[in-house]
Amino acid sequence: MILAIGLPVLLFTACVFVLHSWLVSAPSRNFMRILTLLAPLAAIALATAGWPLRACLLVVLA
């Protein structure tokens, strides 16, 4: 269930990161942007560890 939400969010944030890097001609070093790239991966890892779905959704949407 969490993959149905986490993977599209991850794909969208990765596309935004790549487009921003391409348009600005430099990768973003903003900590919050990198954190938003890692949040869906963390939520998927937490779901495989057995955390409740509501906690994993909060991590994805954070």
MARMARLUM-740842 format. One line per field, with one value per atom (N, C-alpha, C, CB): residue number from 1; y, x, z. Coordinates in pm, whole numbers, plus 50000, padded with zeros to 5 digits. Each point is the difference from the previous one (the first is absolute). Last residue first. Glycine has a CB too. Example, Ala and Ser with C-alpha at 12.3 -4.5 7.8 and 13.67 -1.06 7.14 Angstrom:
2
k: c(2; 2; 2; 2; 1; 1; 1; 1) .
north: c(49775; 50119; 50109; 49937; 49491; 50119; 50120; 49883) .
east: c(51285; 50082; 49923; 50118; 49911; 49911; 50090; 49811) .
up: c(50708; 50006; 50073; 49785; 50208; 50000; 50000; 50125) .
//
This chain:
62
k: c(62; 62; 62; 62; 61; 61; 61; 61; 60; 60; 60; 60; 59; 59; 59; 59; 58; 58; 58; 58; 57; 57; 57; 57; 56; 56; 56; 56; 55; 55; 55; 55; 54; 54; 54; 54; 53; 53; 53; 53; 52; 52; 52; 52; 51; 51; 51; 51; 50; 50; 50; 50; 49; 49; 49; 49; 48; 48; 48; 48; 47; 47; 47; 47; 46; 46; 46; 46; 45; 45; 45; 45; 44; 44; 44; 44; 43; 43; 43; 43; 42; 42; 42; 42; 41; 41; 41; 41; 40; 40; 40; 40; 39; 39; 39; 39; 38; 38; 38; 38; 37; 37; 37; 37; 36; 36; 36; 36; 35; 35; 35; 35; 34; 34; 34; 34; 33; 33; 33; 33; 32; 32; 32; 32; 31; 31; 31; 31; 30; 30; 30; 30; 29; 29; 29; 29; 28; 28; 28; 28; 27; 27; 27; 27; 26; 26; 26; 26; 25; 25; 25; 25; 24; 24; 24; 24; 23; 23; 23; 23; 22; 22; 22; 22; 21; 21; 21; 21; 20; 20; 20; 20; 19; 19; 19; 19; 18; 18; 18; 18; 17; 17; 17; 17; 16; 16; 16; 16; 15; 15; 15; 15; 14; 14; 14; 14; 13; 13; 13; 13; 12; 12; 12; 12; 11; 11; 11; 11; 10; 10; 10; 10; 9; 9; 9; 9; 8; 8; 8; 8; 7; 7; 7; 7; 6; 6; 6; 6; 5; 5; 5; 5; 4; 4; 4; 4; 3; 3; 3; 3; 2; 2; 2; 2; 1; 1; 1; 1) .
north: c(51434; 50100; 50088; 49845; 49760; 50133; 50110; 49890; 49648; 50032; 50145; 49759; 50070; 50017; 50038; 49834; 50060; 50128; 50027; 49973; 49613; 50107; 50137; 49853; 49770; 50004; 50110; 49753; 50164; 50058; 50012; 49903; 49883; 50144; 50069; 49954; 49569; 50072; 50150; 49800; 49894; 50016; 50089; 49970; 49731; 50116; 50011; 50118; 49548; 49968; 50117; 49783; 50165; 49966; 49973; 50138; 50010; 49863; 49955; 50035; 50406; 49909; 49855; 50182; 50163; 49984; 49904; 50231; 49882; 49920; 49977; 50090; 50195; 49863; 49907; 50088; 50369; 49947; 49856; 50232; 50007; 49968; 49940; 50186; 49971; 49881; 49956; 50069; 50335; 49882; 49870; 50147; 50261; 49967; 49881; 50240; 49985; 49882; 49957; 50068; 50324; 49885; 49872; 50154; 50255; 49959; 49887; 50231; 49959; 49929; 49954; 50134; 50139; 49866; 49916; 50092; 50353; 49933; 49858; 50222; 50059; 49961; 49928; 50195; 49992; 49884; 49950; 50082; 50173; 50031; 49874; 50187; 49888; 49959; 50035; 50032; 49867; 50072; 49946; 50045; 49955; 49924; 50080; 49787; 50437; 49958; 49920; 50204; 50031; 49951; 49969; 50134; 50003; 50089; 49969; 50020; 49718; 50139; 50097; 49936; 49594; 50025; 50147; 49765; 50083; 49994; 50031; 49831; 50138; 50119; 50002; 50001; 49620; 50117; 50128; 49887; 49716; 49993; 50121; 49749; 50208; 50021; 50002; 49889; 50002; 50142; 50032; 50006; 49544; 50077; 50149; 49824; 49892; 49980; 50077; 49772; 50227; 50083; 49983; 49983; 49749; 50142; 50088; 49951; 49582; 50031; 50149; 49767; 50074; 49994; 50036; 49824; 50134; 50119; 50006; 49993; 49624; 50120; 50129; 49884; 49713; 50002; 50118; 49753; 50172; 50039; 50009; 49895; 49951; 50143; 50045; 49988; 49560; 50070; 50151; 49799; 49902; 50015; 50076; 49787; 50087; 50121; 50021; 49969; 49646; 50120; 50126; 49874) .
east: c(50566; 50074; 50085; 50002; 49720; 49943; 50074; 49783; 50346; 49997; 49955; 49951; 50040; 50139; 50002; 50079; 49508; 50049; 50143; 49848; 49964; 49942; 50042; 49805; 50323; 50074; 49945; 50049; 49728; 50131; 50082; 49995; 49586; 49982; 50133; 49770; 50214; 49983; 49989; 49888; 50392; 49861; 49992; 49922; 50521; 49935; 49857; 50221; 50135; 49880; 49933; 50099; 50290; 50038; 49879; 50205; 49749; 50052; 50045; 50072; 49779; 49888; 50048; 49882; 50437; 49925; 49883; 50066; 50185; 50082; 49927; 50208; 49593; 49996; 50081; 49972; 50042; 49866; 49987; 49905; 50491; 49992; 49866; 50159; 49899; 50082; 49999; 50145; 49638; 49927; 50079; 49885; 50336; 49883; 49920; 49990; 50405; 50022; 49878; 50236; 49773; 50032; 50012; 50118; 49819; 49876; 50024; 49911; 50461; 49918; 49869; 50104; 50181; 50057; 49920; 50227; 49654; 49969; 50056; 50001; 50097; 49859; 49961; 49950; 50490; 49981; 49856; 50185; 50085; 49905; 49970; 49901; 50376; 50062; 49912; 50225; 49730; 49955; 50068; 49779; 50439; 49912; 49965; 50102; 49992; 50073; 49906; 50153; 49710; 50134; 50087; 49982; 49537; 50091; 50145; 49833; 49816; 49971; 50098; 49761; 50273; 50025; 49978; 49931; 49971; 50144; 50035; 50019; 49527; 50060; 50151; 49819; 49946; 49967; 50061; 49787; 50263; 50078; 49971; 49997; 49753; 50141; 50085; 49964; 49581; 50015; 50146; 49765; 50129; 49987; 50016; 49849; 50144; 50124; 49996; 50026; 49589; 50105; 50133; 49883; 49753; 49973; 50111; 49756; 50264; 50021; 49980; 49926; 49974; 50144; 50032; 50021; 49530; 50056; 50151; 49818; 49954; 49970; 50055; 49796; 50275; 50072; 49962; 50013; 49762; 50141; 50074; 49997; 49546; 50010; 50145; 49791; 50096; 49911; 50004; 49852; 50381; 50069; 49915; 50122; 49709; 50083; 50078; 50018; 49710; 49918; 50086; 49821) .
up: c(50485; 50078; 49913; 50192; 49685; 49980; 50076; 49965; 50067; 49857; 49981; 49943; 50493; 49955; 49853; 50170; 50020; 50053; 49957; 50195; 49696; 49919; 50050; 49950; 50299; 49873; 49909; 50021; 50383; 50028; 49872; 50232; 49747; 50023; 50031; 50085; 49858; 49875; 50023; 49904; 50445; 49954; 49876; 50235; 49849; 50060; 49949; 50020; 49860; 50075; 50068; 50032; 49651; 50137; 50088; 49972; 49579; 49997; 50139; 49763; 50189; 49975; 49995; 49874; 50166; 50124; 49983; 50066; 49553; 50091; 50132; 49894; 49798; 49948; 50090; 49764; 50335; 50028; 49950; 49985; 49919; 50142; 50036; 50049; 49516; 50021; 50146; 49809; 50072; 49952; 50018; 49837; 50294; 50083; 49946; 50064; 49727; 50082; 50080; 50013; 49705; 49914; 50082; 49841; 50379; 49935; 49900; 50030; 50187; 50097; 49938; 50183; 49566; 50011; 50098; 49945; 50019; 49873; 50000; 49881; 50485; 50001; 49870; 50152; 49897; 50085; 49998; 50144; 49458; 50105; 50079; 49862; 49738; 50125; 50119; 49896; 49536; 50118; 50124; 49890; 49603; 50090; 50125; 49915; 49601; 50120; 50087; 49990; 49610; 49962; 50121; 49792; 50149; 50070; 49966; 50184; 49628; 49967; 50065; 49978; 50115; 49859; 49965; 49949; 50487; 49977; 49854; 50183; 49932; 50063; 49976; 50175; 49678; 49919; 50057; 49932; 50318; 49876; 49911; 50012; 50387; 50032; 49873; 50222; 49738; 50032; 50031; 50089; 49841; 49875; 50024; 49911; 50463; 49924; 49869; 50104; 50165; 50059; 49929; 50219; 49633; 49979; 50058; 50005; 50070; 49859; 49972; 49941; 50491; 49974; 49856; 50176; 49940; 50066; 49977; 50175; 49668; 49920; 50062; 49921; 50331; 49872; 49910; 50015; 50413; 50012; 49867; 50220; 49821; 50028; 49997; 50140; 49790; 49908; 50021; 49996; 50294; 49872; 49900; 50044; 50381; 50008; 49871; 50248; 49793; 50000; 50000; 50121) .
//
